[in-house]
């Protein structure tokens, strides 16, 4: 299932990064108006992991929004969701096809997320801005918040890539999409995916070539370079976590191959005043495996943000 965006955008990448003159970002906004007269606007900004595309997270987003809409306290709140494809992923990769930035790193992605915030005026036009990031996207959001401390009101960080435990993934060439889906679903990595997330990855994370094959939108070389830069950037994100002065909720996977128990146990004490954590059953790809189980985790973060705001009024 794909959520049909209310608005779609093509915007320049951050002006402080290489490629700013010619490279672009694809972003979309989903609006879920209040059921009554709105008195507040909340926006949730999602960011995906390396090698994936925004649509693979739509099943998670749908369940999250459906839950918010089931709550009486959200009857009078406009709920908006924004998600973009990282520079060489999904539709952004198609926009930038043929371009190559050998220096593109995680910090550039952090600045590109800032670009989305600025271009869409997410700070000015909303009462609350919550970050929901996964893996590379979560680490990028940590970096962004440490650079610009007043960007987010809270961050829900799912399996943030805080250490170089990645193994480069080979690009896969498949024949018709049906065969592609069948092949993916048999693999141990893909077999854990929620069927809707896997379908969206196949449908929107690939494109048809002139040779009649299907290729991943994320180019192999860019994916490889992001993995290779995982250690220094992940190390920077880990140490930047201590600087965050807004509510942060980490969601770790019980079967994670990305984060060691040492990292999981040490990141919250770095910033115990602001950070909490939970372990959810699954692998590093939690948003694509168990979207229903992540909704309560985002709600924990939102509750802390709201409670802090209420306390500040006293």
N, C-alpha and C positions, 0 to 999 in steps of 0.2 A: 504494500500500500504506500502510495506517495501522497503527501499532503500538498494540495495545490496552493501555491503562495498567493497572498493578497497582492504583493508587489515583488518584482524582481529588479535587481540592480547590477550594473556593471560600473565599476569605479576604479580609479588608479590605485596602484599599490602605494604604500606609505612613501612620502617624498624623501624620507631620510634613509631609504634603502637603495641599493643598486638595482637598476631596472625600472626606476620610477618613471622614466620617460615613456616607456613602451609597454610595460606589463600591467595586467589588469586583474581584478578580483570579481568573481561572481557571487552575489549574495541574494538572499531572499528573506522576505518578512511575512509572517503569518499573523493575522489579526483575529482575535476572538473577543468580540465586543461584550460589554457587560449586559446582563439580562434586564437591568433597570437603568435608571439615569446614573451614568458613571460619575464617580467623585475621585477616582484615582486611576493612574495608568502604571502598570508594571511591565517591564520587558525582561526577557530571559535570553541571554546571548550564549549560544552553543558553539563549541569548537571541537573538531574531530581529530582522530589519530592519523599517523602516517600511513599513506597508501589507501586511505578510504575517502569517502565522499559524503556530503551532507545528507543525502537521501537515505543512507544506511542507518541514520539516527532518527528518521521520521517515526518509526514505530515507538521508540522511546518517547519522543516529543508528544506524540498523540496521546499516549497513556498518561503522561504528566499533565497535559492540558485538560484532558477529560476528568482527571482527579480534581484539579483546581475548580473546574466548573461544577463539580458535585458538592463543593463546599459553599455553605450559605454566605460566609464572609467574603467570598469573591463575586457575589451577585452584582455588586456595584463597582467592580474593578475591571477595566479593560485589560485584557491579557494579550501581550504581543510576544512573539518569538522571532528571533533573528538568527540565522545561521549562514555561514559562507563556506565556500570551498577554499582551502589553503591554496597558495599561489600556483602550484603545479599538481593540483588534485582536482578531480571532478570537472565541472564546467570551467573553472579557472584555468585548468590545464589546457582545455580546448582553446580558450581565448589566447593563451600564451604558447600555443603549439609552434615549434620551430625556434623558439627563443631559449636561451640557455644562460642561467646565472650560476656559475661555478662557486660563487661566494654565498649563495642563499643558505641561511642557517635558521635555527630556531628563534633567535632574537628578531630576525626579519619577520617571522610569522607573528611574534608578539606585537611588533609594530604594525603589521597588517591588520591585526585584530583591533588595535587602537584606531587605525584608519576607518574601519567599519563603524566603530563607536562615534567617531567625529563626523564622518560623512552623513550618517543617519541621525545625528544629533540625539543619541541615546541618553546622554546625561541631561541635556536641556529639556527634552520633551517628555520625560517620564519621571514619576515619583520614586521609582525604585529600579535599579539595574543589577540583576543577578547573573553571575557567570556560571556556566555549567560546562566543564571541559573534560575531555578524555585523553589520556596518554600524552602525546606530543602537544595536543591542544591544551590540556590542563597545565602542562609545564610552561607553555607559552603564556597562559593567563597569569601564572605566578610571576613570570618575568615582567609582564605588562604592569601588574599591580605594584610591583616593587619599583618600577621606573616612574609610574604615575599613580601615587597612593590613593587618589580620590576617584579612581575610575569606577570600581565596582563597590556595591554595598555589601556583597558577600560572594563567596566562591564555593561551589560544590565541585570538588576535584576527584574525578574517577580514575584510579590507577595512573596518577601523574608519573611520567617517565623521569625519574629522578636518578637513574643510574644506567650506565651503558651495558644493558643486558640484551640488546637487540641483536638479532641475526638477520643479515640482509635477505630479502625475499626476491626470488627470481620472477621476472615478468612472465605472465602466462598468456600464450596465444591459444585461443580456443575457436572451434568452428561454431555452428549456430548457437544462439543464446541458450536454447533448451539443453544442448549438450554441455554448454559451459556450466549451467546450473547443476546438471546431473553430476558432472565431474567434481565440482566444488563440494557438493553436499556429501560426497563419499569420503572426503579427506577428514582426518581427525580434527584439524583446526576448524574447518568449516562446518562439520557435523554438529557442533554445539550451537551454531547460530540459530536464532529465532527465524523461522521460515520467511517472515515478512522482511526482516533485515537482510537476509541473504538474497532474496529476490530483488530488493532495491539496490544492493551492491552490484548484482549482475546487470540489472536494467539501466542503472544510471552511473555506474563506475566504469563502464566499458563503452566502446564505440565500434562501429563497423568500419573495416578498412576496405580499400579499393580491391584488395585481393580476396574478399569474401570471408575474411576471418574477423574475429573480435579481439580487440586489444584493450588492456587496461588504460584508462585515461591518464593515470599517474605514471610518467615516464620512469623507466628503470633507473636511469642515471641519477635523477633527482631524488628518488626514493633512497637509493644507495648512499648518496651524499648526506641525506638527513640522518640515516642510521649511523654513518661514520662520525657525525658530529654529535652523537647522542651523549657521549661521556662528558665533554667540556660543557655543553649546554645544560645537560641534566644536573651536573655538579653545581653549575651556577644557579639553576632553579632551586635545588635543594637548599643551598645557603641563602637564597633570597627569601625562602619561606619564612625565615625568622623575622623578616621585615614587615610582614603583612599585619595591618592593624584594623582589620575588619573580620567578621566571623568567617571561618574557613572550616569546611567539613570534607575530610578525606574519605573516599570509599575504596577500600582495597579488596582484591580478589583472593579467595582462599587458595586458588591454584595458580597464582600469578607466576609467570616465568620472567617477568620484567623487574619486579621489586622483591628484594630479599627481606627476610623477617627483620634484619637489622635496620634497614631503611624504614620499614613500616613502624617499627617501635621507637625510632629516634626522631622522626619528623615532627610529631605532635609536641614532644617536650621542647623542641626548639622554640615553640611559640604557644605554650600551654594556655596563656590567657585568652587566645583567640581560636585555637584549633581543637577540633574533635575528630574522631575517626571511627569507622565501622569496617568489619570484614564481611563481605557477601560471598556466598558460594558461587564459584565460577572461575573463569580464566581472565586474562588481561582484557579480553574483549567483552566485558560485562554489558555495555550498552547495546551490543548486537546479540547478546545471548539471553539476558534476563531483564528486558526493559521494565517489566512490571515490578521487579524487586528493587529497582533504583528509584522509583517514584517516592517511597517513604524517606529515602535518604536525602533527596532534594528538599522535601518538606521539613526535615530536621533543620537544615540550613536556613530555610525561609523563616521558620519559627524563631530561631535565634536572632536573625536580623530584625524581625518585627519586635521581639521582646526588648532588644537593645534600644530600638527607636522609642518604644514606649517608656522605657526607664529614663531615657534622656530628657523626657518631657516633665518628669517629676521634680 
